[in-house]
Amino acid sequence: MTEIVYGDGTVSEPLSGPQEVPLQHGIEWGKTTIKLLELQPLKAKHLRGLDGSQGMTTDLLLGIAGQLSQQTDRALDLLSMPDLSKLLNTVVRMLWPVGNLPKPTLDNPLHDIAIPETPHIVTLEHEIRKGDDVVTKLEFRALRTGDVRKINLDHIPIGTLIPMIEKLTGAHRRVIDELEGVDLYLALEAITLFFLDFHRATSGP
């Protein structure tokens, strides 16, 4: 894991696994007061349907926070500003598998990005059990025309990458949904690099 560098230059350490966010001002919810938000580990299933075309907006981050904490939008809307800042900071740091994905920049142009050969193997740090089967690796095949026919290469939503991992590996949805941490990052990195390679080939010199 690498550090997360924000736009203002501040740096935070990435977070993996379950997290707790103690609230400075409790949320009065019915007859109870919520004083602690317990966040489940970020997994691939939490990224399904995620767009991100407008960046990491407050609404997008709160949507993920709601999934991870199993709290409703109405409850999270009652957060004080200090508690909101603490929660969003935690969620952003949990999203490091997305934030650290390779992308072309002035310092890292598209033609300098190394593309893995296929079949590409991702060995899982944490095995995933599906019934009696134990999955310890994912094997990616190469992209085919049918995979990219409806893809907008100028913007590929993160949520689109998750089902593409299923498609290229042939793994069951329930297996892919359980990817987290380093395993989630490596799977997302592989699919991202394949699309960058296709983009490079179709963009010309």
C-alpha positions, -999 to +999 in steps of 0.1 A: +000+000+000+012+035-008+003+068+009-027+088-003-018+123-013-047+148-013-050+179-035-038+201-007-006+180-003-016+163+030-008+126+032-028+098+049-021+061+054-045+037+036-069+017+057-078-020+053-102-042+072-130-031+095-129+004+109-146+024+137-155+060+136-164+074+170-188+103+168-181+136+186-218+144+184-241+113+186-269+109+161-303+109+178-321+082+159-355+071+173-351+061+209-313+055+205-282+076+201-256+064+176-222+072+191-201+049+169-201+040+132-187+005+126-176+001+090-172-033+073-141-040+052-144-024+018-150-052-008-157-054-045-194-057-039-195-022-024-181-008-057-208-023-080-227+005-098-202+031-087-198+058-113-173+084-100-175+105-132-179+136-111-150+126-088-153+115-052-183+137-042-197+138-007-228+120-020-208+092-035-186+088-004-217+088+019-233+062-003-203+039+003-203+048+040-239+038+042-232+004+028-202-001+050-219+010+082-254-003+073-268+032+082-295+049+061-291+082+043-315+098+067-293+088+097-261+099+081-277+133+071-278+141+108-240+139+112-223+171+125-197+186+102-167+174+124-181+139+124-188+140+087-152+151+080-139+122+101-162+097+083-153+109+048-116+108+056-119+072+068-139+062+037-114+078+013-085+060+030-105+027+027-108+034-010-071+031-017-075+001-040-094+026-063-074+057-057-040+040-065-051+025-099-027+033-128-036+062-150-018+082-176-004+115-164+023+139-175+048+120-153+035+086-163+023+088-200+002+061-215+030+046-236+052+040-205+026+019-187+035-018-186+007-042-196+006-077-181+007-107-205-023-130-206-032-153-192-025-131-162-025-147-127-035-128-096-026-149-065-049-140-037-035-129-003-068-140+013-084-172-001-121-170-008-145-199+000-175-207-022-193-237-009-167-265-008-144-247-032-115-225-021-103-199-046-067-189-042-061-172-076-077-154-105-067-161-140-074-133-165-078-140-202-072-113-229-098-087-239-120-096-269-141-074-291-173-082-273-157-070-240-152-035-253-180-030-278-201-008-254-172+007-234-167+044-233-129+046-231-130+083-220-148+072-189-150+037-175-169+037-143-153+018-114-186-001-110-182-014-146-147-029-138-161-053-112-183-073-136-155-072-161-132-089-136-159-117-135-161-119-173-123-121-179-116-145-151-148-167-153-151-164-115-185-165-098-200-132-088-200-142-051-162-148-053-155-115-069-178-097-045-155-108-016-123-093-030-108-068-006-076-050+002-045-060-018-065-087-037-091-061-048-064-037-059-045-063-079-077-074-097-087-038-105-052-030-116-051-059-141-085-050-157-075-013-158-042-021-175-060-041-202-083-012-209-054+012-210-036-010-235-067-011-257-070+027-254-033+031-263-038+009-294-068+028-306-055+063-298-025+062-323+009+077-316 
